[in-house]
Amino acid sequence: MIEAFVKASLAEDVGRGDLYALVEPSVMASAKIIAKSEGVVAGRKYIDVLAKIENLSIEWLKDDGDEFFIGDTIALINADSHTLLKCERTILDMLLHASSIATLTRKYVKIIEPYHVKLLDTRKTRPMLRVFEKYATRTGGAVNHRMGLDDSLMIKDTHLQTIKNLEAYIVKARDVIPFTAKIEIEAETFAIAKKAMQAKCDIVMCDNMTPTQVEEVVAFRNEYYPHILLEASGNISLDTIESYAKTGIDAISSGAMIHQANWIDLSMKID
């Protein structure tokens, strides 16, 4: 999967061929990837595959998950000039995209670290980039939520409108879905959360609740259903995430790590 993604990314940029290579013969060249802002490295896993395909020699001075600062050298690259310059933009785009997501994710993780709460990503990813973007959040310190509809059964508010008897539905679901798949129910109120727990789900998502409302759900869970996991989602930002982490919740999910990530600044310089 990674190799196909890398090849398609390179092909998108190269098109029918790099016109630069038509003019002069290739020479041996070396380059550095230099940080012009602070951040967290992500993308090596993909760039190493590109290097193998295109016969690039890369020495990484920073690994996936490492933090970097302005002026740091991330990697040293050696190859013939035609190959190096053909791959330059694809290397930087993958590194910038993944590292930018990992950088924002790490900011969220550091805020909630003292509370021992898991940070989860969501399915709010760009089409055809889910695996890549979830790899980036994982590199930044998050835990992947489900990759797709086949990972677990999440019953959202839209699903609940079609289910007449939630308890009976879950009983039937246990006989149909894979044995290892969990059942999660989205709840926008305490009443729905209570009903979800009584229906014997595995996880309750407290969706768009205030921290005070989440605390009420946590207290009820702790007293009557301590085995059920609780997740908070909605209205999660760098400014609000700590208030949710303090509630006693098990996990917090946010799509902002991906769709709110601003690109950091990295560049490649030829020696």
C-alpha positions, 0 to 999 in steps of 0.5 A: 500500500505504501509503495503504491501511494509513493509511486502515485505521488511521484508520478503525479509530479513528474508527469511524462518526464522531468524537463530538466533532465533533457538539457544536461547530463546527470552529475552526482549531487548531495542535499540537506533537508533543513528546518525553518520552523519547529516541529515533529518529524513524520514521513520517514516511513514513506520517504524511505520507500521512495528512496529504495525505488529511486535509488536515493541514499538518505541519512536521517539525522532525525527519526519519525517522532523526533522534535526539531528546531529552526536550523536543524538538519533533518536528513542528508541525501545523495543521488544523481542530480536528475533523480534528486531533483525529480524527487525533491518536491515529492519528498518535501510534500510527504514530509511537510504534510505528515510532519505538520499533522504530527506537530499539531498532534504532539501539542494536544498530547502534551496538554493531556499527558498528566491526565493519562487520557488517550488522544484519538484521531477520527475518520475526518481525513482527506479522500485517499489519504486516510492511512497516510494522515492517521500514520502522521497522528500516530507518529505525533503521539495519538492513538488511531480510532477506527480506520473505516466502517469495518473496524467497529460498530459505531452507532451515531445519532443518525443511526439511532433514528433508524433503531427502534429498540437499541437493546435488541439491536445490540443483542443481534449485532453481537451475533453478526459482527466480528467477535473482536469488534466493539460497539460504540454509541454516540450520545449527545445527552446524559439520558442517551449515554445512560440508555447506551450503557444499559443496552450493554455497549462497549464504549459511549461517546460523549458528543458535543457535551460540555465538560460538566455534562461529561463529568455527570456521565463519568460519575454514572459510569463509575458507579454502575458500569465501570467496564464501559469506556468513555470517549469525549468528542466535539468542540475539542481544541487546544484551548478546551482539551484540558478541561475534558481531560480533567473529567475522568474520561478515557479518551478524547477524539478530535479531527482537528489534528488533521484538518487544522494542521498548518504546514510547517517550514522545511526546505531542501538545499543542494550542496 
